[in-house]
Amino acid sequence: MARHEQKVTVDGHRLTLSNLDKVFYPETGTTKGEILDYCARIAPQLIRHARNRIATRKRWVDGVGTPDDPGQVFFEKNLPDSAPSWIPSRSIKHSSGSKRYPLVNDLATLTYLMQMASLEIHVPQWSEAPGAKDPGTIDSESRYPDRMVFDLDPGPGRELADCIEVAQLVRELLEGMKLEVYPVTSGSKGIHLYAPLDGSTSSQQISDVAHELARSLESDHKDLIVSAMKKTLRENKVLIDWSQNSAAKTTVAPYSLRGRFTPTVAAPRSWDEFDDPASVDHLRFEEVLDRVDDDGDLLEPLAEATGGTASAPVSEESQEVVRDRLEVYRSKRDPKRTSEPVPAQQGTSGDELSFVIQEHHARRLHWDFRLEHDGVLVSWALPKGPPTDPGKNHLAVQTEDHPLEYGSFEGTIPKGEYGAGEVEIWDSGTFELEKWREGKGIIAVLHGREDGGLGGVRRFALFNTGGHGPNKEPEKNWMIHLMEEPPKSAKTKKTKRASANEAKKQPRKGKPEREADADGGSKKRESLPTDLSPMLASIGDISSVRREAEEWAFEMKWDGIRALAAVQAADGDNPGSVALTSRNGHDMTATYPELAELADCVDADCVLDGEIVALGRGSRPDFGRLQRRMGLTHERDVERERQRTPVYLMVFDVLHADGSSLLRSPYTERRERLFELVTEGEHVYVPEAFEGSVDAAFESSRELQLEGVMAKRIDSIYLPGKRTRTWEKLKHASTRDVIIVGWRTGSGERAGSFASLLLAAHDDDGLVYMGRVGTGFDDEALRSLRSQLDRLSRKTAPLKVPATEARDAHWVRPSLVGEVRSSGLTEAGRLRHPVWRGLRSDIDAEDVRV
């Protein structure tokens, strides 16, 4: 191959790049020039996670070769004498002598390493102090790691999906230790898991902890996990390699290429992607560039949490210091001037946890809400007191931790002292803790006094709202939410569910004749309520539902649009009537005329809740097919599309029947009435609840290729228009509503439509940019959407959009609402991996919230 050279200037340094057309990955034809281009484009992310960490390299000077003829690899620690002097480096003392390692802190260094065919860059879990000059030769064992790592490696007989299963187990254990966990598919075989540390503990201590965690998981899952390093023990097991936490060990850097036979990358992933392990595979460098372009760096929170630690070891004394959680409390109080308890040290929490809610008549009346945790009372000020309506959350401002002794305090705080005023105990008692994620969310069941302000047992959730709150310190901004009433007995659930099923199985005897009045005529119908709207569900947590599964019923989640049906039953010569209303109150009756048969399927006038669906391949709900029917109003258009795409109504609730409201009736009673009331027809179905565990229901919905599961408390009442925690959506993938604010110019096959849509949602201050979506469109959607977008054209952007994404944008009035599937949000509030699902004519743009 002819020699090709190119002189370049990178970060002010001159470099010679040679053999740019040399093939490094023969199976894909990937050249050295393409590898250099990848590293230049991924440099901000790769350097973020490699910065100030000594780098060892694996070099393939002649390329990686093929399975039949693999390339030769060199493992390199020392920087060669020929390396440029401007490369930052550190000398590390080993038993075999000192070695000088580069620090990959800039693009020029990264470019030099790629020019030298250093495809893989490996770094330790400790780092130099940012900006420190070379202090001379350092003993690597004196380093203190700022992150913990686990390498999950599949042995013979195991695959990447098995590593994902183990990753979930490791995550659960580490989160129990209050550590966030970030996954990376290694680009080789398995998965790397990272957790940020504060740099106060030695590598040996972290390694010991990691080893113990691995052994603990192996003990609980002997058929799946092995923690010993012997290769003979790895058959049909996943190895949890904990040893890479040693100061002398390294792990391939996130975003580094791998020396496999295809150009894969150590790629950060989201946990949502792991919901379907069989669909996860290692990513090539082109895919990683697209993901970073769309989603940013999924590992950025890890870098922000670590940021490099100093090299000086922590003294034994400082390692033994325990955080004094009452330091702030004491600093605000003088025991000589106030009768409040001011203990010398914090207490110790036992098995039974206490709570207290104090009515505090200070400068402004508020209630102090305190939960025992880690030997103190973690405290919030509630300006409006604890909420009494599940549909209305109240502000909660976190204050300093209080001593356990404060749980019995009542009295007067003197004028001039902090919190001056009268304090009375409003309620107190014990609580059961269901969830405690430090600084993020708490769920607790409070058992108050019989004469207390709570009125008995109440279940509350507290969640941090970050920057959305009155306090300039985001960690103090919380909301408190009243959850459902305390669970009833499992026996009650079983009896009522069985009753509902028996009602369903009863043979129909035909409709009873409408009751006659005194004159022998048909009794006048009572009018149906017209001011109802669908009750809404919250995004759920399968683990919390699993803990109290006996108190929930499970329904399949249908991939369609909600509809309330006000039905007057057919009676004799009266054909009855059906009025369909969307979630946002729009009349849909003319759009779905086949659902008029509902009048023949009911035994009494009623208001029903259900989901309109269109069926696709395998007779499964297909939201994309339903798009063909949504929004049609002209009779000719409706009739034409009706023949091609019929719709069906899945009825799952009844709100009103026989002149009586059922809103305050519990779920099980409403379901019993539903089965008595509705007979299935050609387009009307009444699906039964799933009998079994939430995991079985979730798996069943996956096998049926449905959207997920609806979990509903068996004692839940129906709250029109409210989004509550008594109904929870458990989805296989996250979907959300978005507003289209613009589109980017397309090319090639999309020259006549668009490349991607720019998306937004409302917060309290207006529109907020949420990123763009460019996948999930078929040809019909591209043509139809472009036509609608042209009619909504405007000259200026309706919100602030990053310049890189606004450069070729065309703006539109923010009135069209769509739905996307994604794997969550980035730290910047952008959608991760969004896929277009379709327009939502049943939702108003002003209702789409961040």
PyMOL commands that set and color helices and strands:
alter all, ss='L'
color gray80, all
select helices_A, chain A and resi 32-50+107-115+140-142+160-176+203-220+231-233+243-245+271-275+277-279+285-295+300-306+316-319+327-331+404-408+474-476+490-505+542-547+549-551+589-591+593-600+617-619+623-626+635-644+667-677+694-703+748-750+779-791+803-806+845-847
alter helices_A, ss='H'
color red, helices_A
select strands_A, chain A and resi 5-10+13-18+23-25+30-31+56-59+74-76+89-94+97-102+120-123+137-139+147-154+182-185+191-196+225-226+238-241+251-252+264-265+267-268+283-284+353-361+365-373+376-382+394-398+402-403+411-413+421-437+441-447+457-464+477-482+536-539+552-557+561-568+577-581+606-614+647-657+660-661+684-685+708-713+723-731+734-744+756-763+766-773+793-794+809-812+817-822+835-839
alter strands_A, ss='S'
color yellow, strands_A
deselect
rebuild
show_as cartoon
